[in-house]
Amino acid sequence: MNIEDLKNNKAFCLHPWRTQIKNSLGHIKLCPTRNDFDAHTADLKEAWNCNSIKELRNNMLNGIQTEYTCKACYKLDSENIPSDRVKSFDNISDVEVKQLLSLTKDGEVSVGPEYLELSLDIECKSLCVQCNRQTSQQWKDTTPFLVENAAHRVIKADFRTRHVFNDSEYTWSNQGTDFWDTFWDVIPEVKDLYLSGGEPFDSAKTLQLISELSTKPYAKDINLIISTTGKFIPEDLWDKFTAFKNVKLQFSVDAVKEKAEWLRFPLQWNDFVNNVRLADDNGISYEFITNIHSLNLPYVPEIYQWIWDSKLKNLPAHPIKFTFNHRPSYLDVRFVEQDTKQYINQKIWDFYGANNSKFDESYFQDLMGCLDFMWQHKDERRNRMIREFVNTIDKTRNTKFGVLFSELDEKL
């Protein structure tokens, strides 16, 4: 089988051969992209070769696009924006791809997933502005105040619907670390275990899982990746991390200093910086994940500048990875108005022009791709919604967006 032909058939993706995700609702998904695949079973082994995923694999091998499952990536592909489908080929050799395909018959793969992602619960003490009920239970008690303080009916409806909780939806992992009968059978084959949340370090279940895994002989073969706001890392974990093949901390950083504290309330910036330095000093791998939305894109240059000024010893070659916020639409940077986009565009280009000659040509590629993403839609007139949203947030928690984000505030 010609691997290059597979890569170029616009349908093939390696995630169904390598990836399994169990989200905070206990649903099993097949890739990091927001997709409509659901295995309709809570059992990892059953889901891995269920009928729907076998059909999907066969379609991909035959170059047939499966719209209901993978439309998000196909859309990005059509706009020449790197999708998770395209990025699924990163860090894997053609030899390894051929090996996986040789273990596939009629869509069934005889080995388990190499990459497993878990969101055990929604325990989190943060109220990040782009967050929702599937990642932080903290919104539950705050919702009534947000709804009461919202002046605009759309914002009021958004807070009412996005942050209404059904506690029973998040109880699937309540049996300590015995949450699946099959988990301890599956995990020895896993090469990369990704823990997300909620905030994993706020979750007693996640901490227990890390602790138990660190005692297993196969821990030395597992790359442990943890997504964190960086506000708190238990001191005893630094020693436990040494049991794993590698640990990578993905620090979420959407701005710096007081702006970061506003966006990921009630983060304390000094705590974030201290934990980054602890990772750096302990030789723990790390990178920064920036979620791009309508409130922070013009301030991304400040994140780069903070990273450079910090003089960290173990920075990766490309320290920032970007994700994009899609919902609600007023937090999607594609829908801000034209004048605001022009302002953001100029800020990023000025920064790029002043710094691009200091780095290799790929260093700012993803940053400039954020502008490509922003310009996908034109003048959707969501600025009023953005302002109503930040006013509601400020009124509820007594913060001052207009002071901290004064330049952007003038453009909204």
Rosetta blueprint (number, residue, H / E / L):
1 M L
2 N L
3 I H
4 E H
5 D H
6 L H
7 K H
8 N L
9 N L
10 K L
11 A L
12 F L
13 C L
14 L L
15 H H
16 P H
17 W H
18 R H
19 T E
20 Q E
21 I E
22 K E
23 N L
24 S L
25 L L
26 G L
27 H L
28 I E
29 K E
30 L L
31 C L
32 P L
33 T L
34 R L
35 N L
36 D L
37 F L
38 D L
39 A L
40 H L
41 T L
42 A L
43 D L
44 L H
45 K H
46 E H
47 A H
48 W H
49 N L
50 C L
51 N H
52 S H
53 I H
54 K H
55 E H
56 L H
57 R H
58 N H
59 N H
60 M H
61 L H
62 N L
63 G L
64 I L
65 Q L
66 T L
67 E H
68 Y H
69 T H
70 C H
71 K H
72 A H
73 C H
74 Y H
75 K H
76 L H
77 D H
78 S H
79 E L
80 N L
81 I L
82 P L
83 S L
84 D H
85 R H
86 V H
87 K H
88 S L
89 F L
90 D L
91 N L
92 I L
93 S L
94 D H
95 V H
96 E H
97 V H
98 K H
99 Q H
100 L H
101 L H
102 S H
103 L L
104 T E
105 K E
106 D L
107 G L
108 E E
109 V E
110 S L
111 V L
112 G L
113 P L
114 E L
115 Y E
116 L E
117 E E
118 L E
119 S L
120 L L
121 D L
122 I L
123 E L
124 C L
125 K L
126 S L
127 L E
128 C E
129 V L
130 Q L
131 C L
132 N L
133 R L
134 Q L
135 T L
136 S L
137 Q L
138 Q L
139 W H
140 K H
141 D H
142 T H
143 T H
144 P H
145 F H
146 L H
147 V H
148 E H
149 N H
150 A L
151 A L
152 H L
153 R H
154 V H
155 I H
156 K H
157 A H
158 D H
159 F H
160 R H
161 T H
162 R H
163 H L
164 V L
165 F L
166 N L
167 D H
168 S H
169 E H
170 Y H
171 T L
172 W L
173 S L
174 N L
175 Q L
176 G L
177 T L
178 D L
179 F L
180 W L
181 D L
182 T L
183 F H
184 W H
185 D H
186 V H
187 I H
188 P H
189 E H
190 V L
191 K L
192 D E
193 L E
194 Y E
195 L E
196 S L
197 G L
198 G L
199 E L
200 P H
201 F H
202 D H
203 S L
204 A H
205 K H
206 T H
207 L H
208 Q H
209 L H
210 I H
211 S H
212 E H
213 L H
214 S L
215 T L
216 K L
217 P H
218 Y H
219 A H
220 K H
221 D H
222 I L
223 N E
224 L E
225 I E
226 I E
227 S E
228 T E
229 T L
230 G L
231 K L
232 F L
233 I L
234 P L
235 E L
236 D L
237 L H
238 W H
239 D H
240 K H
241 F H
242 T H
243 A H
244 F L
245 K L
246 N E
247 V E
248 K E
249 L E
250 Q E
251 F E
252 S E
253 V L
254 D L
255 A L
256 V L
257 K H
258 E H
259 K H
260 A H
261 E H
262 W H
263 L H
264 R E
265 F E
266 P L
267 L L
268 Q L
269 W H
270 N H
271 D H
272 F H
273 V H
274 N H
275 N H
276 V H
277 R H
278 L H
279 A H
280 D H
281 D H
282 N L
283 G L
284 I L
285 S E
286 Y E
287 E E
288 F E
289 I E
290 T E
291 N E
292 I E
293 H L
294 S L
295 L L
296 N L
297 L H
298 P H
299 Y H
300 V H
301 P H
302 E H
303 I H
304 Y H
305 Q H
306 W H
307 I H
308 W H
309 D H
310 S H
311 K L
312 L L
313 K L
314 N L
315 L L
316 P L
317 A L
318 H L
319 P L
320 I E
321 K E
322 F E
323 T E
324 F E
325 N L
326 H L
327 R L
328 P L
329 S H
330 Y H
331 L H
332 D L
333 V H
334 R H
335 F H
336 V L
337 E L
338 Q H
339 D H
340 T H
341 K H
342 Q H
343 Y H
344 I H
345 N H
346 Q H
347 K H
348 I H
349 W H
350 D H
351 F H
352 Y H
353 G H
354 A H
355 N H
356 N H
357 S H
358 K H
359 F L
360 D L
361 E L
362 S L
363 Y L
364 F L
365 Q H
366 D H
367 L H
368 M H
369 G H
370 C H
371 L H
372 D H
373 F H
374 M H
375 W L
376 Q L
377 H L
378 K L
379 D L
380 E L
381 R L
382 R L
383 N H
384 R H
385 M H
386 I H
387 R H
388 E H
389 F H
390 V H
391 N H
392 T H
393 I H
394 D H
395 K H
396 T H
397 R H
398 N L
399 T L
400 K L
401 F H
402 G H
403 V H
404 L H
405 F L
406 S H
407 E H
408 L H
409 D H
410 E H
411 K H
412 L L
